[in-house]
């Protein structure tokens, strides 16, 4: 599954939503959920992203 196929699937699903009028949803969070990003060799990366973690992610990424 590629990012493009995920995006297309989401767009297709949203295009098929049938509503009788406009709608929206809004909620304020007192704290943000930890996305539990885990990178092999680095461990769990938390938020807010620290400079150290950002540098570690950049140095471990493959281009």
CHARMM internal coordinates of N, CA and C (Angstrom, degrees):
IC EDIT
DIST 1 N 1 CA 1.4511
DIST 1 CA 1 C 1.5296
ANGL 1 N 1 CA 1 C 107.56
DIST 1 C 2 N 1.3001
ANGL 1 CA 1 C 2 N 115.20
DIHE 1 N 1 CA 1 C 2 N 127.85
DIST 2 N 2 CA 1.4603
ANGL 1 C 2 N 2 CA 120.75
DIHE 1 CA 1 C 2 N 2 CA -178.86
DIST 2 CA 2 C 1.5264
ANGL 2 N 2 CA 2 C 110.50
DIHE 1 C 2 N 2 CA 2 C -103.56
DIST 2 C 3 N 1.3156
ANGL 2 CA 2 C 3 N 115.26
DIHE 2 N 2 CA 2 C 3 N 165.06
DIST 3 N 3 CA 1.4672
ANGL 2 C 3 N 3 CA 119.91
DIHE 2 CA 2 C 3 N 3 CA 177.25
DIST 3 CA 3 C 1.5241
ANGL 3 N 3 CA 3 C 109.97
DIHE 2 C 3 N 3 CA 3 C -60.11
DIST 3 C 4 N 1.3267
ANGL 3 CA 3 C 4 N 116.38
DIHE 3 N 3 CA 3 C 4 N -37.10
DIST 4 N 4 CA 1.4682
ANGL 3 C 4 N 4 CA 120.19
DIHE 3 CA 3 C 4 N 4 CA -179.86
DIST 4 CA 4 C 1.5239
ANGL 4 N 4 CA 4 C 111.05
DIHE 3 C 4 N 4 CA 4 C -65.56
DIST 4 C 5 N 1.3539
ANGL 4 CA 4 C 5 N 117.44
DIHE 4 N 4 CA 4 C 5 N -40.92
DIST 5 N 5 CA 1.4678
ANGL 4 C 5 N 5 CA 119.42
DIHE 4 CA 4 C 5 N 5 CA -179.78
DIST 5 CA 5 C 1.5259
ANGL 5 N 5 CA 5 C 111.31
DIHE 4 C 5 N 5 CA 5 C -69.68
DIST 5 C 6 N 1.3331
ANGL 5 CA 5 C 6 N 116.79
DIHE 5 N 5 CA 5 C 6 N -34.05
DIST 6 N 6 CA 1.4698
ANGL 5 C 6 N 6 CA 120.27
DIHE 5 CA 5 C 6 N 6 CA 176.46
DIST 6 CA 6 C 1.5269
ANGL 6 N 6 CA 6 C 109.48
DIHE 5 C 6 N 6 CA 6 C -65.44
DIST 6 C 7 N 1.3332
ANGL 6 CA 6 C 7 N 116.35
DIHE 6 N 6 CA 6 C 7 N -45.05
DIST 7 N 7 CA 1.4670
ANGL 6 C 7 N 7 CA 120.78
DIHE 6 CA 6 C 7 N 7 CA 179.68
DIST 7 CA 7 C 1.5265
ANGL 7 N 7 CA 7 C 110.56
DIHE 6 C 7 N 7 CA 7 C -61.53
DIST 7 C 8 N 1.3374
ANGL 7 CA 7 C 8 N 116.86
DIHE 7 N 7 CA 7 C 8 N -43.36
DIST 8 N 8 CA 1.4624
ANGL 7 C 8 N 8 CA 120.39
DIHE 7 CA 7 C 8 N 8 CA 179.71
DIST 8 CA 8 C 1.5229
ANGL 8 N 8 CA 8 C 110.44
DIHE 7 C 8 N 8 CA 8 C -64.41
DIST 8 C 9 N 1.3389
ANGL 8 CA 8 C 9 N 117.11
DIHE 8 N 8 CA 8 C 9 N -42.54
DIST 9 N 9 CA 1.4608
ANGL 8 C 9 N 9 CA 120.28
DIHE 8 CA 8 C 9 N 9 CA 179.27
DIST 9 CA 9 C 1.5199
ANGL 9 N 9 CA 9 C 111.81
DIHE 8 C 9 N 9 CA 9 C -61.80
DIST 9 C 10 N 1.3283
ANGL 9 CA 9 C 10 N 116.67
DIHE 9 N 9 CA 9 C 10 N -41.77
DIST 10 N 10 CA 1.4635
ANGL 9 C 10 N 10 CA 120.85
DIHE 9 CA 9 C 10 N 10 CA 178.61
DIST 10 CA 10 C 1.5262
ANGL 10 N 10 CA 10 C 110.67
DIHE 9 C 10 N 10 CA 10 C -65.65
DIST 10 C 11 N 1.3226
ANGL 10 CA 10 C 11 N 116.86
DIHE 10 N 10 CA 10 C 11 N -45.15
DIST 11 N 11 CA 1.4716
ANGL 10 C 11 N 11 CA 120.09
DIHE 10 CA 10 C 11 N 11 CA 178.85
DIST 11 CA 11 C 1.5262
ANGL 11 N 11 CA 11 C 110.99
DIHE 10 C 11 N 11 CA 11 C -61.70
DIST 11 C 12 N 1.3313
ANGL 11 CA 11 C 12 N 117.02
DIHE 11 N 11 CA 11 C 12 N -41.89
DIST 12 N 12 CA 1.4692
ANGL 11 C 12 N 12 CA 120.81
DIHE 11 CA 11 C 12 N 12 CA 178.38
DIST 12 CA 12 C 1.5230
ANGL 12 N 12 CA 12 C 110.86
DIHE 11 C 12 N 12 CA 12 C -62.64
DIST 12 C 13 N 1.3353
ANGL 12 CA 12 C 13 N 116.51
DIHE 12 N 12 CA 12 C 13 N -44.47
DIST 13 N 13 CA 1.4671
ANGL 12 C 13 N 13 CA 120.35
DIHE 12 CA 12 C 13 N 13 CA -179.52
DIST 13 CA 13 C 1.5249
ANGL 13 N 13 CA 13 C 110.88
DIHE 12 C 13 N 13 CA 13 C -63.14
DIST 13 C 14 N 1.3297
ANGL 13 CA 13 C 14 N 117.23
DIHE 13 N 13 CA 13 C 14 N -43.92
DIST 14 N 14 CA 1.4605
ANGL 13 C 14 N 14 CA 120.39
DIHE 13 CA 13 C 14 N 14 CA -179.49
DIST 14 CA 14 C 1.5269
ANGL 14 N 14 CA 14 C 111.58
DIHE 13 C 14 N 14 CA 14 C -68.23
DIST 14 C 15 N 1.3221
ANGL 14 CA 14 C 15 N 116.81
DIHE 14 N 14 CA 14 C 15 N -32.95
DIST 15 N 15 CA 1.4628
ANGL 14 C 15 N 15 CA 119.94
DIHE 14 CA 14 C 15 N 15 CA 179.09
DIST 15 CA 15 C 1.5260
ANGL 15 N 15 CA 15 C 111.48
DIHE 14 C 15 N 15 CA 15 C -67.31
DIST 15 C 16 N 1.3308
ANGL 15 CA 15 C 16 N 117.29
DIHE 15 N 15 CA 15 C 16 N -24.67
DIST 16 N 16 CA 1.4625
ANGL 15 C 16 N 16 CA 121.60
DIHE 15 CA 15 C 16 N 16 CA -177.92
DIST 16 CA 16 C 1.5265
ANGL 16 N 16 CA 16 C 113.60
DIHE 15 C 16 N 16 CA 16 C -92.28
DIST 16 C 17 N 1.3275
ANGL 16 CA 16 C 17 N 118.06
DIHE 16 N 16 CA 16 C 17 N 1.39
DIST 17 N 17 CA 1.4663
ANGL 16 C 17 N 17 CA 120.97
DIHE 16 CA 16 C 17 N 17 CA 178.15
DIST 17 CA 17 C 1.5268
ANGL 17 N 17 CA 17 C 108.48
DIHE 16 C 17 N 17 CA 17 C -72.66
DIST 17 C 18 N 1.3249
ANGL 17 CA 17 C 18 N 115.73
DIHE 17 N 17 CA 17 C 18 N 126.60
DIST 18 N 18 CA 1.4630
ANGL 17 C 18 N 18 CA 120.31
DIHE 17 CA 17 C 18 N 18 CA 179.31
DIST 18 CA 18 C 1.5215
ANGL 18 N 18 CA 18 C 109.18
DIHE 17 C 18 N 18 CA 18 C -105.02
DIST 18 C 19 N 1.3254
ANGL 18 CA 18 C 19 N 116.05
DIHE 18 N 18 CA 18 C 19 N 121.99
DIST 19 N 19 CA 1.4597
ANGL 18 C 19 N 19 CA 121.62
DIHE 18 CA 18 C 19 N 19 CA 179.65
DIST 19 CA 19 C 1.5218
ANGL 19 N 19 CA 19 C 109.10
DIHE 18 C 19 N 19 CA 19 C -129.50
DIST 19 C 20 N 1.3244
ANGL 19 CA 19 C 20 N 115.42
DIHE 19 N 19 CA 19 C 20 N 157.25
DIST 20 N 20 CA 1.4594
ANGL 19 C 20 N 20 CA 119.25
DIHE 19 CA 19 C 20 N 20 CA -179.74
DIST 20 CA 20 C 1.5266
ANGL 20 N 20 CA 20 C 112.27
DIHE 19 C 20 N 20 CA 20 C -94.66
DIST 20 C 21 N 1.3137
ANGL 20 CA 20 C 21 N 117.39
DIHE 20 N 20 CA 20 C 21 N -2.29
DIST 21 N 21 CA 1.4531
ANGL 20 C 21 N 21 CA 121.41
DIHE 20 CA 20 C 21 N 21 CA -179.82
DIST 21 CA 21 C 1.5122
ANGL 21 N 21 CA 21 C 110.05
DIHE 20 C 21 N 21 CA 21 C -176.75
DIST 21 C 22 N 1.3241
ANGL 21 CA 21 C 22 N 117.29
DIHE 21 N 21 CA 21 C 22 N -177.41
DIST 22 N 22 CA 1.4595
ANGL 21 C 22 N 22 CA 119.81
DIHE 21 CA 21 C 22 N 22 CA 179.81
DIST 22 CA 22 C 1.5255
ANGL 22 N 22 CA 22 C 111.17
DIHE 21 C 22 N 22 CA 22 C -65.96
DIST 22 C 23 N 1.3166
ANGL 22 CA 22 C 23 N 115.62
DIHE 22 N 22 CA 22 C 23 N 151.83
DIST 23 N 23 CA 1.4589
ANGL 22 C 23 N 23 CA 120.20
DIHE 22 CA 22 C 23 N 23 CA 176.75
DIST 23 CA 23 C 1.5226
ANGL 23 N 23 CA 23 C 108.99
DIHE 22 C 23 N 23 CA 23 C -148.82
DIST 23 C 24 N 1.3106
ANGL 23 CA 23 C 24 N 114.89
DIHE 23 N 23 CA 23 C 24 N 158.41
DIST 24 N 24 CA 1.4565
ANGL 23 C 24 N 24 CA 120.61
DIHE 23 CA 23 C 24 N 24 CA 175.46
DIST 24 CA 24 C 1.5187
ANGL 24 N 24 CA 24 C 108.49
DIHE 23 C 24 N 24 CA 24 C -157.45
DIST 24 C 25 N 1.3133
ANGL 24 CA 24 C 25 N 114.68
DIHE 24 N 24 CA 24 C 25 N 167.88
DIST 25 N 25 CA 1.4598
ANGL 24 C 25 N 25 CA 120.64
DIHE 24 CA 24 C 25 N 25 CA 179.67
DIST 25 CA 25 C 1.5244
ANGL 25 N 25 CA 25 C 107.26
DIHE 24 C 25 N 25 CA 25 C -141.76
DIST 25 C 26 N 1.3196
ANGL 25 CA 25 C 26 N 116.67
DIHE 25 N 25 CA 25 C 26 N 139.65
DIST 26 N 26 CA 1.4546
ANGL 25 C 26 N 26 CA 120.60
DIHE 25 CA 25 C 26 N 26 CA -178.14
DIST 26 CA 26 C 1.5135
ANGL 26 N 26 CA 26 C 108.96
DIHE 25 C 26 N 26 CA 26 C -148.38
DIST 26 C 27 N 1.3270
ANGL 26 CA 26 C 27 N 116.43
DIHE 26 N 26 CA 26 C 27 N 136.68
DIST 27 N 27 CA 1.4570
ANGL 26 C 27 N 27 CA 120.40
DIHE 26 CA 26 C 27 N 27 CA 177.28
DIST 27 CA 27 C 1.5290
ANGL 27 N 27 CA 27 C 108.30
DIHE 26 C 27 N 27 CA 27 C -153.29
DIST 27 C 28 N 1.3021
ANGL 27 CA 27 C 28 N 117.21
DIHE 27 N 27 CA 27 C 28 N 132.85
DIST 28 N 28 CA 1.4559
ANGL 27 C 28 N 28 CA 122.16
DIHE 27 CA 27 C 28 N 28 CA 177.85
DIST 28 CA 28 C 1.5242
ANGL 28 N 28 CA 28 C 108.21
DIHE 27 C 28 N 28 CA 28 C -95.26
DIST 28 C 29 N 1.3222
ANGL 28 CA 28 C 29 N 116.14
DIHE 28 N 28 CA 28 C 29 N 129.78
DIST 29 N 29 CA 1.4579
ANGL 28 C 29 N 29 CA 121.42
DIHE 28 CA 28 C 29 N 29 CA 177.52
DIST 29 CA 29 C 1.5227
ANGL 29 N 29 CA 29 C 109.41
DIHE 28 C 29 N 29 CA 29 C -99.51
DIST 29 C 30 N 1.3209
ANGL 29 CA 29 C 30 N 116.25
DIHE 29 N 29 CA 29 C 30 N 137.88
DIST 30 N 30 CA 1.4607
ANGL 29 C 30 N 30 CA 120.48
DIHE 29 CA 29 C 30 N 30 CA 175.99
DIST 30 CA 30 C 1.5240
ANGL 30 N 30 CA 30 C 110.84
DIHE 29 C 30 N 30 CA 30 C -73.48
DIST 30 C 31 N 1.3193
ANGL 30 CA 30 C 31 N 116.18
DIHE 30 N 30 CA 30 C 31 N -28.91
DIST 31 N 31 CA 1.4537
ANGL 30 C 31 N 31 CA 121.43
DIHE 30 CA 30 C 31 N 31 CA 176.21
DIST 31 CA 31 C 1.5205
ANGL 31 N 31 CA 31 C 107.53
DIHE 30 C 31 N 31 CA 31 C -140.83
DIST 31 C 32 N 1.3037
ANGL 31 CA 31 C 32 N 116.51
DIHE 31 N 31 CA 31 C 32 N 161.18
DIST 32 N 32 CA 1.4557
ANGL 31 C 32 N 32 CA 119.41
DIHE 31 CA 31 C 32 N 32 CA -178.63
DIST 32 CA 32 C 1.5248
ANGL 32 N 32 CA 32 C 109.37
DIHE 31 C 32 N 32 CA 32 C -100.41
DIST 32 C 33 N 1.3136
ANGL 32 CA 32 C 33 N 116.72
DIHE 32 N 32 CA 32 C 33 N 147.94
DIST 33 N 33 CA 1.4642
ANGL 32 C 33 N 33 CA 119.32
DIHE 32 CA 32 C 33 N 33 CA 178.58
DIST 33 CA 33 C 1.5225
ANGL 33 N 33 CA 33 C 110.47
DIHE 32 C 33 N 33 CA 33 C -74.11
DIST 33 C 34 N 1.3114
ANGL 33 CA 33 C 34 N 116.43
DIHE 33 N 33 CA 33 C 34 N 143.54
DIST 34 N 34 CA 1.4539
ANGL 33 C 34 N 34 CA 121.16
DIHE 33 CA 33 C 34 N 34 CA 176.11
DIST 34 CA 34 C 1.5239
ANGL 34 N 34 CA 34 C 107.66
DIHE 33 C 34 N 34 CA 34 C -76.30
DIST 34 C 35 N 1.3310
ANGL 34 CA 34 C 35 N 118.01
DIHE 34 N 34 CA 34 C 35 N 123.82
DIST 35 N 35 CA 1.4577
ANGL 34 C 35 N 35 CA 119.58
DIHE 34 CA 34 C 35 N 35 CA -177.21
DIST 35 CA 35 C 1.5258
ANGL 35 N 35 CA 35 C 113.33
DIHE 34 C 35 N 35 CA 35 C -71.97
DIST 35 C 36 N 1.3354
ANGL 35 CA 35 C 36 N 117.69
DIHE 35 N 35 CA 35 C 36 N -7.38
DIST 36 N 36 CA 1.4684
ANGL 35 C 36 N 36 CA 122.77
DIHE 35 CA 35 C 36 N 36 CA 178.55
DIST 36 CA 36 C 1.5270
ANGL 36 N 36 CA 36 C 111.17
DIHE 35 C 36 N 36 CA 36 C 55.97
DIST 36 C 37 N 1.3197
ANGL 36 CA 36 C 37 N 115.70
DIHE 36 N 36 CA 36 C 37 N 45.69
DIST 37 N 37 CA 1.4575
ANGL 36 C 37 N 37 CA 120.76
DIHE 36 CA 36 C 37 N 37 CA 176.45
DIST 37 CA 37 C 1.5186
ANGL 37 N 37 CA 37 C 108.26
DIHE 36 C 37 N 37 CA 37 C -72.13
DIST 37 C 38 N 1.3270
ANGL 37 CA 37 C 38 N 116.32
DIHE 37 N 37 CA 37 C 38 N 121.33
DIST 38 N 38 CA 1.4671
ANGL 37 C 38 N 38 CA 121.26
DIHE 37 CA 37 C 38 N 38 CA 179.84
DIST 38 CA 38 C 1.5137
ANGL 38 N 38 CA 38 C 108.20
DIHE 37 C 38 N 38 CA 38 C -118.93
DIST 38 C 39 N 1.3284
ANGL 38 CA 38 C 39 N 115.65
DIHE 38 N 38 CA 38 C 39 N 127.10
DIST 39 N 39 CA 1.4595
ANGL 38 C 39 N 39 CA 121.17
DIHE 38 CA 38 C 39 N 39 CA 178.23
DIST 39 CA 39 C 1.5179
ANGL 39 N 39 CA 39 C 107.95
DIHE 38 C 39 N 39 CA 39 C -119.45
DIST 39 C 40 N 1.3443
ANGL 39 CA 39 C 40 N 114.49
DIHE 39 N 39 CA 39 C 40 N 122.87
DIST 40 N 40 CA 1.4582
ANGL 39 C 40 N 40 CA 120.14
DIHE 39 CA 39 C 40 N 40 CA -179.58
DIST 40 CA 40 C 1.5258
ANGL 40 N 40 CA 40 C 109.60
DIHE 39 C 40 N 40 CA 40 C -55.37
DIST 40 C 41 N 1.2967
ANGL 40 CA 40 C 41 N 117.20
DIHE 40 N 40 CA 40 C 41 N 128.87
DIST 41 N 41 CA 1.4521
ANGL 40 C 41 N 41 CA 122.28
DIHE 40 CA 40 C 41 N 41 CA -179.01
DIST 41 CA 41 C 1.5181
ANGL 41 N 41 CA 41 C 113.72
DIHE 40 C 41 N 41 CA 41 C 92.74
DIST 41 C 42 N 1.3326
ANGL 41 CA 41 C 42 N 116.91
DIHE 41 N 41 CA 41 C 42 N -19.02
DIST 42 N 42 CA 1.4626
ANGL 41 C 42 N 42 CA 121.08
DIHE 41 CA 41 C 42 N 42 CA 179.13
DIST 42 CA 42 C 1.5212
ANGL 42 N 42 CA 42 C 111.68
DIHE 41 C 42 N 42 CA 42 C -112.66
DIST 42 C 43 N 1.3253
ANGL 42 CA 42 C 43 N 116.16
DIHE 42 N 42 CA 42 C 43 N -34.33
DIST 43 N 43 CA 1.4631
ANGL 42 C 43 N 43 CA 120.35
DIHE 42 CA 42 C 43 N 43 CA -176.80
DIST 43 CA 43 C 1.5142
ANGL 43 N 43 CA 43 C 110.93
DIHE 42 C 43 N 43 CA 43 C 97.23
DIST 43 C 44 N 1.3270
ANGL 43 CA 43 C 44 N 115.56
DIHE 43 N 43 CA 43 C 44 N -157.11
DIST 44 N 44 CA 1.4600
ANGL 43 C 44 N 44 CA 121.51
DIHE 43 CA 43 C 44 N 44 CA -178.08
DIST 44 CA 44 C 1.5236
ANGL 44 N 44 CA 44 C 110.10
DIHE 43 C 44 N 44 CA 44 C -80.43
DIST 44 C 45 N 1.3085
ANGL 44 CA 44 C 45 N 115.74
DIHE 44 N 44 CA 44 C 45 N 132.45
DIST 45 N 45 CA 1.4632
ANGL 44 C 45 N 45 CA 122.48
DIHE 44 CA 44 C 45 N 45 CA 178.76
DIST 45 CA 45 C 1.5241
ANGL 45 N 45 CA 45 C 107.40
DIHE 44 C 45 N 45 CA 45 C -105.73
DIST 45 C 46 N 1.3013
ANGL 45 CA 45 C 46 N 116.53
DIHE 45 N 45 CA 45 C 46 N 121.87
DIST 46 N 46 CA 1.4618
ANGL 45 C 46 N 46 CA 120.83
DIHE 45 CA 45 C 46 N 46 CA -177.99
DIST 46 CA 46 C 1.5183
ANGL 46 N 46 CA 46 C 112.27
DIHE 45 C 46 N 46 CA 46 C -97.47
DIST 46 C 47 N 1.3019
ANGL 46 CA 46 C 47 N 114.23
DIHE 46 N 46 CA 46 C 47 N 175.30
DIST 47 N 47 CA 1.4575
ANGL 46 C 47 N 47 CA 121.69
DIHE 46 CA 46 C 47 N 47 CA 175.52
DIST 47 CA 47 C 1.5099
ANGL 47 N 47 CA 47 C 108.79
DIHE 46 C 47 N 47 CA 47 C -121.70
DIST 47 C 48 N 1.2989
ANGL 47 CA 47 C 48 N 121.67
DIHE 47 N 47 CA 47 C 48 N 147.13
DIST 48 N 48 CA 1.4542
ANGL 47 C 48 N 48 CA 124.22
DIHE 47 CA 47 C 48 N 48 CA -0.28
DIST 48 CA 48 C 1.5265
ANGL 48 N 48 CA 48 C 110.80
DIHE 47 C 48 N 48 CA 48 C -67.05
DIST 48 C 49 N 1.3155
ANGL 48 CA 48 C 49 N 116.15
DIHE 48 N 48 CA 48 C 49 N 150.19
DIST 49 N 49 CA 1.4520
ANGL 48 C 49 N 49 CA 122.71
DIHE 48 CA 48 C 49 N 49 CA -176.63
DIST 49 CA 49 C 1.5250
ANGL 49 N 49 CA 49 C 109.89
DIHE 48 C 49 N 49 CA 49 C -69.10
DIST 49 C 50 N 1.3209
ANGL 49 CA 49 C 50 N 115.71
DIHE 49 N 49 CA 49 C 50 N 124.98
DIST 50 N 50 CA 1.4653
ANGL 49 C 50 N 50 CA 119.83
DIHE 49 CA 49 C 50 N 50 CA 178.96
DIST 50 CA 50 C 1.5287
ANGL 50 N 50 CA 50 C 109.54
DIHE 49 C 50 N 50 CA 50 C -83.78
DIST 50 C 51 N 1.3073
ANGL 50 CA 50 C 51 N 116.13
DIHE 50 N 50 CA 50 C 51 N 161.46
DIST 51 N 51 CA 1.4621
ANGL 50 C 51 N 51 CA 121.27
DIHE 50 CA 50 C 51 N 51 CA 177.63
DIST 51 CA 51 C 1.5255
ANGL 51 N 51 CA 51 C 109.11
DIHE 50 C 51 N 51 CA 51 C -60.04
DIST 51 C 52 N 1.3308
ANGL 51 CA 51 C 52 N 117.06
DIHE 51 N 51 CA 51 C 52 N -42.46
DIST 52 N 52 CA 1.4652
ANGL 51 C 52 N 52 CA 121.63
DIHE 51 CA 51 C 52 N 52 CA 179.90
DIST 52 CA 52 C 1.5211
ANGL 52 N 52 CA 52 C 111.14
DIHE 51 C 52 N 52 CA 52 C -59.81
DIST 52 C 53 N 1.3348
ANGL 52 CA 52 C 53 N 116.92
DIHE 52 N 52 CA 52 C 53 N -46.84
DIST 53 N 53 CA 1.4640
ANGL 52 C 53 N 53 CA 120.40
DIHE 52 CA 52 C 53 N 53 CA 179.89
DIST 53 CA 53 C 1.5262
ANGL 53 N 53 CA 53 C 111.34
DIHE 52 C 53 N 53 CA 53 C -66.26
DIST 53 C 54 N 1.3275
ANGL 53 CA 53 C 54 N 117.48
DIHE 53 N 53 CA 53 C 54 N -39.41
DIST 54 N 54 CA 1.4693
ANGL 53 C 54 N 54 CA 120.83
DIHE 53 CA 53 C 54 N 54 CA 178.51
DIST 54 CA 54 C 1.5251
ANGL 54 N 54 CA 54 C 110.34
DIHE 53 C 54 N 54 CA 54 C -61.72
DIST 54 C 55 N 1.3275
ANGL 54 CA 54 C 55 N 116.52
DIHE 54 N 54 CA 54 C 55 N -42.33
DIST 55 N 55 CA 1.4597
ANGL 54 C 55 N 55 CA 120.27
DIHE 54 CA 54 C 55 N 55 CA 178.87
DIST 55 CA 55 C 1.5262
ANGL 55 N 55 CA 55 C 110.91
DIHE 54 C 55 N 55 CA 55 C -67.08
DIST 55 C 56 N 1.3393
ANGL 55 CA 55 C 56 N 116.98
DIHE 55 N 55 CA 55 C 56 N -38.55
DIST 56 N 56 CA 1.4643
ANGL 55 C 56 N 56 CA 120.78
DIHE 55 CA 55 C 56 N 56 CA 178.61
DIST 56 CA 56 C 1.5233
ANGL 56 N 56 CA 56 C 110.93
DIHE 55 C 56 N 56 CA 56 C -65.44
DIST 56 C 57 N 1.3253
ANGL 56 CA 56 C 57 N 117.00
DIHE 56 N 56 CA 56 C 57 N -41.27
DIST 57 N 57 CA 1.4692
ANGL 56 C 57 N 57 CA 120.85
DIHE 56 CA 56 C 57 N 57 CA 177.84
DIST 57 CA 57 C 1.5272
ANGL 57 N 57 CA 57 C 109.69
DIHE 56 C 57 N 57 CA 57 C -63.13
DIST 57 C 58 N 1.3216
ANGL 57 CA 57 C 58 N 116.74
DIHE 57 N 57 CA 57 C 58 N -46.29
DIST 58 N 58 CA 1.4659
ANGL 57 C 58 N 58 CA 121.03
DIHE 57 CA 57 C 58 N 58 CA -178.78
DIST 58 CA 58 C 1.5255
ANGL 58 N 58 CA 58 C 111.06
DIHE 57 C 58 N 58 CA 58 C -62.33
DIST 58 C 59 N 1.3190
ANGL 58 CA 58 C 59 N 117.48
DIHE 58 N 58 CA 58 C 59 N -41.57
DIST 59 N 59 CA 1.4608
ANGL 58 C 59 N 59 CA 119.75
DIHE 58 CA 58 C 59 N 59 CA -177.40
DIST 59 CA 59 C 1.5235
ANGL 59 N 59 CA 59 C 112.32
DIHE 58 C 59 N 59 CA 59 C -74.62
DIST 59 C 60 N 1.3244
ANGL 59 CA 59 C 60 N 117.86
DIHE 59 N 59 CA 59 C 60 N -21.77
DIST 60 N 60 CA 1.4653
ANGL 59 C 60 N 60 CA 120.08
DIHE 59 CA 59 C 60 N 60 CA 179.98
DIST 60 CA 60 C 1.5200
ANGL 60 N 60 CA 60 C 112.94
DIHE 59 C 60 N 60 CA 60 C -94.84
DIST 60 C 61 N 1.3323
ANGL 60 CA 60 C 61 N 117.41
DIHE 60 N 60 CA 60 C 61 N -7.18
DIST 61 N 61 CA 1.4644
ANGL 60 C 61 N 61 CA 119.90
DIHE 60 CA 60 C 61 N 61 CA -177.81
DIST 61 CA 61 C 1.5212
ANGL 61 N 61 CA 61 C 110.55
DIHE 60 C 61 N 61 CA 61 C -76.67
DIST 61 C 62 N 1.3220
ANGL 61 CA 61 C 62 N 114.25
DIHE 61 N 61 CA 61 C 62 N 152.17
DIST 62 N 62 CA 1.4578
ANGL 61 C 62 N 62 CA 121.19
DIHE 61 CA 61 C 62 N 62 CA -179.84
DIST 62 CA 62 C 1.5174
ANGL 62 N 62 CA 62 C 107.98
DIHE 61 C 62 N 62 CA 62 C -106.74
DIST 62 C 63 N 1.3173
ANGL 62 CA 62 C 63 N 116.04
DIHE 62 N 62 CA 62 C 63 N 133.74
DIST 63 N 63 CA 1.4638
ANGL 62 C 63 N 63 CA 119.24
DIHE 62 CA 62 C 63 N 63 CA 178.75
DIST 63 CA 63 C 1.5017
ANGL 63 N 63 CA 63 C 110.98
DIHE 62 C 63 N 63 CA 63 C -104.95
END
COOR INIT
IC SEED 1 N 1 CA 1 C
IC BUILD
